[in-house]
Amino acid sequence: MVGCEWDDETNEVNGYTQYGYDGDDFISFDLKTETWIAPKQQGVITKHKWDNDKADMSYTKNYLTQECVEWVKKYVNYGRSSLMRKDLPSVSLLQKTASSPVTCHATGFYPNRADLFWTKDGEELHEDVDKGERLPNHDGSFQMSVDLKVSSIAPEDWKRYHCVFQLSGVNDIKTKLDKTKILTNRDKRPPSPVDNREVQEEMIPKA
């Protein structure tokens, strides 16, 4: 197994070359000391042989620190638009009934390395909250939710609570716990049949 790592901020490079035999580690190359390491006795003879092969060792070092890294940079550049993409979510407050927890729901964000949590006076809450999983959307973005039990929160204290969406590289999105902003099942209730003209006409007996 051969590979390398490149930090685009510090430009630090690291690489590894490892060989296995019969399911176990056999020998690996230490880039920092430029020596081969044999974790088991069976690989010691090979270690001494490869340590003395300066030409091959120089090639291995050059591949890990130069050639391999150049390939990494190329692929990062090819996929930069996707790798660096950041989409902000739409955040909503939802509640089934007046006594149900308030759900903070964020959808449409990318990448999935985001966090969603409730705060009180700016401090993250760990009690009376229930955090859901990150789930994929059909368009490649993600969604997640976190519930807050509000039954024991006094109405005058609601303003002290915020739902916070956090994504590295962008400002936090804070949504205040506000009853006027909460969507409930009542908001989605269809009109009463009695108020529907077509239904009324159907209810009138025909001569």
C-alpha positions as CSV (number, residue, x, y, z in Angstrom):
1,M,0.0,0.0,0.0
2,V,1.5,3.3,-1.1
3,G,0.1,6.8,-0.5
4,C,0.8,10.4,0.4
5,E,-0.8,13.3,2.2
6,W,-0.5,17.1,1.5
7,D,-1.6,19.9,3.7
8,D,-2.6,22.8,1.4
9,E,-2.3,25.3,4.2
10,T,1.1,24.4,5.7
11,N,2.4,22.6,2.6
12,E,3.4,19.8,4.9
13,V,3.9,16.4,3.1
14,N,3.8,12.9,4.5
15,G,3.9,9.6,2.7
16,Y,3.8,5.9,3.4
17,T,4.8,2.6,1.8
18,Q,3.7,-0.6,3.4
19,Y,3.8,-4.2,2.5
20,G,1.9,-7.1,4.1
21,Y,2.2,-10.9,3.9
22,D,-0.5,-13.4,4.7
23,G,-2.7,-10.7,6.3
24,D,0.0,-9.3,8.5
25,D,2.2,-6.2,8.3
26,F,5.6,-7.2,6.8
27,I,7.6,-4.1,6.3
28,S,7.0,-0.3,5.9
29,F,9.1,2.8,5.0
30,D,9.6,5.5,7.6
31,L,9.9,8.7,5.6
32,K,11.2,10.8,8.4
33,T,14.1,8.5,9.3
34,E,14.4,7.2,5.7
35,T,14.7,3.6,6.9
36,W,12.6,0.5,6.6
37,I,10.7,-0.9,9.6
38,A,10.1,-4.6,10.1
39,P,7.4,-5.2,12.9
40,K,8.1,-8.9,12.9
41,Q,11.3,-11.0,12.8
42,Q,10.5,-12.4,9.4
43,G,11.0,-9.0,7.8
44,V,14.3,-8.2,9.4
45,I,16.5,-9.7,6.6
46,T,14.5,-7.7,4.0
47,K,14.8,-4.5,6.1
48,H,18.6,-4.7,6.1
49,K,18.7,-5.4,2.4
50,W,16.5,-2.5,1.5
51,D,18.2,-0.1,3.9
52,N,21.4,-0.7,2.0
53,D,19.8,-0.1,-1.4
54,K,20.3,3.7,-1.4
55,A,19.2,4.1,-5.0
56,D,15.8,2.5,-4.4
57,M,15.4,4.3,-1.1
58,S,16.0,7.6,-2.9
59,Y,13.5,6.7,-5.5
60,T,10.9,5.8,-2.8
61,K,11.5,9.1,-1.0
62,N,11.2,11.1,-4.2
63,Y,8.0,9.4,-5.2
64,L,6.3,10.0,-1.9
65,T,7.3,13.6,-1.5
66,Q,7.3,14.8,-5.1
67,E,5.5,12.6,-7.7
68,C,2.7,11.4,-5.5
69,V,2.1,14.9,-4.1
70,E,1.9,16.3,-7.6
71,W,-0.9,13.9,-8.5
72,V,-2.7,14.8,-5.3
73,K,-2.5,18.5,-6.2
74,K,-3.8,17.8,-9.7
75,Y,-6.8,15.8,-8.4
76,V,-7.6,18.5,-5.7
77,N,-7.5,21.1,-8.4
78,Y,-9.8,19.1,-10.7
79,G,-12.3,18.6,-7.9
80,R,-11.9,22.0,-6.2
81,S,-15.3,23.2,-7.2
82,S,-16.9,20.3,-5.4
83,L,-14.4,20.1,-2.5
84,M,-14.6,23.8,-1.7
85,R,-18.4,24.0,-2.3
86,K,-20.4,25.4,0.6
87,D,-24.2,25.7,0.5
88,L,-26.1,27.3,3.3
89,P,-29.4,25.7,4.5
90,S,-32.9,26.8,4.9
91,V,-33.7,26.6,8.7
92,S,-37.2,26.2,10.0
93,L,-38.8,25.7,13.4
94,L,-41.4,22.9,13.5
95,Q,-43.8,21.7,16.2
96,K,-46.5,19.0,16.0
97,T,-48.6,20.1,19.0
98,A,-48.3,22.9,21.6
99,S,-46.8,20.4,24.1
100,S,-44.4,18.8,21.6
101,P,-40.7,19.5,21.4
102,V,-39.7,22.3,18.9
103,T,-37.7,20.9,16.0
104,C,-35.0,23.0,14.4
105,H,-34.7,21.6,10.9
106,A,-31.9,22.6,8.5
107,T,-31.9,21.4,4.9
108,G,-30.0,22.1,1.7
109,F,-26.5,22.4,3.2
110,Y,-23.2,21.1,1.8
111,P,-20.8,19.6,2.8
112,N,-22.1,17.4,5.5
113,R,-19.5,18.5,8.0
114,A,-21.9,20.8,9.7
115,D,-23.4,21.0,13.2
116,L,-26.8,22.0,14.5
117,F,-27.5,22.6,18.2
118,W,-29.6,24.6,20.6
119,T,-28.1,27.3,22.9
120,K,-29.3,29.2,26.0
121,D,-27.7,32.6,26.6
122,G,-25.1,31.6,24.0
123,E,-24.1,28.3,25.7
124,E,-24.7,25.0,24.0
125,L,-27.4,22.8,25.6
126,H,-26.9,19.1,26.2
127,E,-30.0,18.4,28.3
128,D,-33.6,18.4,27.0
129,V,-32.3,18.1,23.4
130,D,-32.4,15.3,20.9
131,K,-30.2,15.5,17.9
132,G,-31.0,13.7,14.7
133,E,-28.7,12.2,12.1
134,R,-27.4,13.9,9.0
135,L,-29.4,12.7,6.0
136,P,-28.8,13.1,2.3
137,N,-31.2,15.0,0.0
138,H,-31.9,13.9,-3.6
139,D,-29.8,16.8,-4.9
140,G,-26.6,15.9,-3.1
141,S,-27.1,18.3,-0.2
142,F,-27.9,17.3,3.4
143,Q,-30.4,17.8,6.1
144,M,-30.5,17.4,9.9
145,S,-32.6,18.4,12.8
146,V,-32.4,18.8,16.6
147,D,-35.3,18.8,19.1
148,L,-35.7,21.0,22.1
149,K,-38.2,20.2,24.9
150,V,-40.0,23.4,25.6
151,S,-42.7,22.2,28.1
152,S,-40.7,23.5,31.1
153,I,-39.5,26.7,29.5
154,A,-41.4,29.8,30.7
155,P,-42.8,32.0,27.8
156,E,-40.7,35.0,28.9
157,D,-37.5,32.9,28.6
158,W,-38.0,31.7,25.0
159,K,-36.0,34.6,23.7
160,R,-32.9,33.2,25.5
161,Y,-32.9,30.2,23.3
162,H,-31.4,29.9,19.7
163,C,-30.9,27.2,17.2
164,V,-27.5,27.5,15.7
165,F,-26.3,26.0,12.4
166,Q,-22.5,25.8,12.2
167,L,-20.3,25.2,9.2
168,S,-16.6,25.8,9.0
169,G,-15.7,28.9,6.9
170,V,-19.1,30.6,7.1
171,N,-20.9,32.7,9.8
172,D,-23.2,30.8,12.2
173,I,-26.9,30.9,11.3
174,K,-28.8,31.6,14.5
175,T,-32.6,31.2,14.7
176,K,-34.4,32.5,17.8
177,L,-37.0,30.4,19.6
178,D,-40.0,32.4,18.6
179,K,-43.6,31.1,18.7
180,T,-44.6,33.3,15.8
181,K,-41.9,31.6,13.6
182,I,-42.9,28.0,14.4
183,L,-44.7,26.0,11.8
184,T,-47.2,23.6,13.2
185,N,-49.7,21.0,11.9
186,R,-52.4,23.6,12.3
187,D,-50.7,25.7,9.7
188,K,-51.0,22.9,7.2
189,R,-54.7,22.0,8.0
190,P,-56.8,22.0,4.8
191,P,-59.9,24.2,4.6
192,S,-63.1,22.9,6.2
193,P,-65.3,21.1,3.7
194,V,-68.1,23.4,4.8
195,D,-66.1,26.4,3.5
196,N,-65.5,24.8,0.1
197,R,-68.0,25.8,-2.5
198,E,-67.6,22.6,-4.6
199,V,-68.3,20.5,-1.5
200,Q,-71.2,22.6,-0.6
201,E,-72.8,22.1,-4.0
202,E,-72.2,18.3,-3.7
203,M,-74.0,18.3,-0.3
204,I,-77.1,20.0,-1.7
205,P,-79.7,17.3,-2.6
206,K,-80.5,17.3,-6.3
207,A,-84.1,17.3,-7.5
